[in-house]
Amino acid sequence: KMDAWPPKQAAPRAFYFESAGRLASAAPSAAGFDEYVSDPNKPVPFLPYIDRGMNYNYMTDDQRHAATRPDVLLYQTEPLEKDLTVAGPLKASLFVSTTGTDSDWVVKLIDVFPNDAPDPSPNPANVRMAGYQMLVRGEPFRGKFRNGFDNPQPFTPGKVEKVEFELPDVFHTFRRGHRLMVQVQSSWFPLTDRNPQKFMPIQDAKSDDFIKATQRVHRGAANSSSLTLPVLG
């Protein structure tokens, strides 16, 4: 039982994006970036399988289907030496640039199971837990609203901008031996509608308005992208 939410004892801890897909608690000193090409005509799906309706299993689904795509960035810690409990809202702070004039930014927090994790028993769905990338929280943010929902603004192609937003609250323990992973992408279809990556009313977009864009996520020095978690203990 807790007397407040978020718990008063939860302390913010930033996890910074580093080179070679590392996620660390100290900001890197050397500036750099990671990039991918986002194609709204080939969006990242939110499910690894086909379903006729809204399947709420996606909230804990395996994200390895996204991790294999070239338009999804991955950052992860080393295996944890002890349990880590996160309780409260999460904050994404991204320093980004794009060759387009609008872009979505999707941030997902993932619990990566060790390669020797046992399968559930019984296991009617034939789930393989070894290396499972369980979605803990994910949230999309439409970049045009980075300076306020009442003040949509285009991106200047190539200009580094800060995009900061909150992910929904979580109460989750990452067990010893597990890893924290963050995935960053620019589509999550059809959970969110496709962004043409042009600054325009999306409801008016025609097929030829949907264009590819090169997205950069910057890390280090003055542009240290991170995900901040409220950590207990």
C-alpha positions as a printed Julia matrix, in Angstrom:
233×3 Matrix{Float64}:
   0.0     0.0     0.0
   1.21    3.5    -0.87
   0.02    6.82    0.55
   0.58    8.75   -2.7
   0.8     8.28   -6.43
   3.31    8.59   -7.89
   5.11    7.25   -4.81
   6.94   10.02   -2.98
  10.04    7.88   -2.76
  10.25    7.35   -6.54
  13.32    9.22   -7.79
  13.75   10.24  -11.45
  16.56    8.43  -13.24
  17.45    9.28  -16.79
  18.59    6.58  -19.19
  20.54    8.1   -22.08
  20.87    6.85  -25.64
  24.46    6.01  -26.51
  26.33    4.76  -29.55
  26.12    1.1   -30.58
  22.61    0.85  -29.16
  23.59    1.25  -25.53
  21.3     2.68  -22.85
  23.18    4.16  -19.88
  22.61    6.24  -16.77
  25.28    8.81  -17.7
  24.98   11.16  -20.64
  27.6    10.54  -23.33
  30.09   13.37  -23.8
  30.65   12.83  -27.51
  27.98   14.14  -29.86
  26.43   11.8   -32.4
  23.19   10.6   -33.88
  21.38    7.53  -35.14
  19.13    7.67  -38.17
  16.55    5.72  -40.11
  14.29    6.25  -43.09
  10.6     6.44  -42.22
   8.24    5.47  -45.03
   4.55    6.12  -44.22
   3.63    3.67  -46.98
   5.45    0.92  -45.04
   4.59    1.8   -41.42
   5.76   -0.14  -38.38
   2.83   -2.36  -37.27
   1.82   -2.48  -33.64
   1.22   -6.25  -33.79
   3.5    -9.02  -35.05
   0.49  -10.92  -36.41
  -2.8   -10.29  -38.21
  -5.91   -9.84  -36.06
  -9.49   -9.06  -37.03
 -10.12   -6.7   -34.13
  -8.43   -4.68  -31.41
  -6.3    -7.15  -29.48
  -5.29   -5.75  -26.1
  -2.52   -8.3   -25.81
  -0.45   -5.73  -27.71
   0.12   -3.96  -24.38
   2.58   -6.71  -23.39
   3.33   -8.18  -26.82
   6.76   -9.27  -28.0
   8.49   -6.38  -29.81
  11.08   -8.47  -31.65
   9.06   -7.99  -34.83
   9.83   -4.25  -34.6
  13.42   -4.74  -33.48
  14.26   -6.43  -36.78
  13.19   -3.43  -38.88
  15.66   -0.85  -40.23
  13.23    1.98  -39.34
  13.29    1.25  -35.58
  16.15    2.34  -33.29
  17.11    0.16  -30.32
  18.89    1.11  -27.1
  19.37   -1.31  -24.21
  21.19   -1.69  -20.91
  23.45   -4.49  -19.8
  21.67   -7.23  -17.82
  20.52   -5.82  -14.49
  22.49   -6.84  -11.42
  19.41   -6.4    -9.21
  15.68   -5.82   -9.52
  14.62   -2.33  -10.64
  11.09   -1.11   -9.92
   9.58    1.77  -11.89
   6.49    3.51  -10.48
   4.86    6.57  -12.05
   4.94    8.49  -15.34
   7.82    8.29  -17.79
   9.31   11.25  -19.67
  10.85   11.06  -23.11
  13.29   13.82  -24.04
  14.33   13.51  -27.66
  16.62   15.74  -29.7
  15.62   15.04  -33.27
  15.84   16.29  -36.82
  14.03   15.26  -39.97
  14.2    15.86  -43.69
  10.42   16.35  -43.64
   8.34   19.14  -42.13
   6.36   16.98  -39.69
   7.02   13.66  -38.02
   5.68   11.31  -35.38
   7.97   10.02  -32.65
   7.03    6.79  -30.9
   8.92    5.76  -27.76
   8.52    2.3   -26.25
   9.9     0.99  -22.95
  10.57   -2.75  -23.16
  11.52   -5.49  -20.69
  14.0    -7.84  -22.39
  13.97  -11.34  -20.9
  17.23  -13.31  -20.62
  18.02  -15.98  -23.17
  17.45  -18.73  -20.6
  14.01  -17.5   -19.47
  11.65  -20.48  -19.07
   8.45  -20.76  -21.09
   5.13  -20.59  -19.21
   3.48  -23.82  -18.19
   0.94  -24.59  -19.47
   1.75  -22.84  -22.75
  -1.21  -23.14  -25.15
  -0.06  -20.15  -27.23
   3.42  -21.66  -27.63
   5.1   -18.47  -26.36
   8.89  -18.5   -26.27
  10.13  -16.34  -23.41
  13.87  -16.63  -24.16
  14.84  -13.15  -25.36
  11.2   -11.96  -25.23
  10.91   -8.19  -25.64
   7.83   -7.37  -23.58
   6.21   -3.99  -24.17
   5.87   -2.16  -20.85
   4.74    1.25  -22.13
   4.6     2.99  -25.48
   3.41    6.4   -26.57
   3.31    8.27  -29.88
   3.8    12.02  -30.17
   3.02   14.13  -33.24
   6.0    16.42  -33.66
   4.1    19.45  -34.92
   2.73   19.87  -31.38
   6.14   19.97  -29.65
   5.63   23.63  -28.7
   2.01   23.19  -27.57
  -1.15   21.56  -28.82
  -2.54   25.02  -29.57
   0.57   25.96  -31.53
   1.34   23.45  -34.31
   4.6    24.25  -36.06
   6.5    22.65  -38.94
   9.98   21.29  -38.6
  12.76   23.02  -40.5
  14.43   20.19  -42.42
  17.75   19.27  -40.82
  17.32   21.5   -37.76
  17.72   19.81  -34.36
  14.64   20.27  -32.17
  13.68   19.04  -28.72
  10.57   16.87  -28.53
   9.54   16.11  -24.97
   6.45   14.22  -23.84
   5.12   11.98  -21.09
   4.36    8.3   -21.33
   1.52    6.84  -19.23
   2.18    5.74  -15.65
   3.61    2.32  -15.0
   4.24    0.09  -11.99
   6.66   -2.55  -13.18
   9.69   -4.42  -11.86
  12.51   -5.33  -14.23
  13.99   -8.48  -12.72
  17.66   -9.19  -12.17
  19.19  -10.49  -15.38
  16.66   -8.66  -17.57
  17.52   -5.63  -19.68
  15.79   -2.3   -20.21
  15.26   -1.48  -23.86
  13.96    1.66  -25.56
  12.69    1.54  -29.14
  12.18    4.71  -31.18
  10.2     4.77  -34.42
   8.01    7.13  -36.46
   4.9     5.04  -37.08
   2.77    2.56  -35.13
   0.03    1.48  -37.5
  -2.92    1.22  -37.23
  -2.78    2.15  -33.54
  -1.99    5.66  -34.78
  -2.83    7.11  -38.17
  -0.06    7.59  -40.7
   1.72   10.92  -40.73
   2.48   12.09  -44.3
   5.63   13.73  -42.87
   4.48   16.98  -44.4
   3.15   19.86  -42.3
  -0.47   19.81  -43.36
  -3.95   18.77  -42.13
  -3.55   15.0   -42.16
  -7.21   14.44  -42.95
  -6.62   16.26  -46.25
  -3.56   14.24  -47.27
  -3.68   12.53  -50.65
  -1.63    9.47  -51.57
   1.21   11.5   -53.09
   1.51   13.62  -49.92
   2.92   10.64  -47.99
   6.68   10.91  -48.37
   9.76    9.21  -46.98
  11.86   11.14  -44.46
  15.23   10.53  -42.88
  14.89   10.81  -39.11
  17.8    11.48  -36.8
  17.86   10.96  -33.04
  20.76   12.89  -31.55
  22.75   11.82  -28.51
  25.53   13.27  -26.43
  26.87   16.74  -25.61
  24.09   19.36  -25.65
  21.64   17.05  -27.41
  21.38   14.04  -25.1
  18.21   12.09  -25.86
  16.89   10.08  -22.92
  13.98    8.37  -21.21
  13.5     9.29  -17.54
  11.98    6.67  -15.23
  10.66    7.1   -11.66
  12.69    4.46   -9.81
  11.93    3.04   -6.38
  14.79    2.17   -4.07
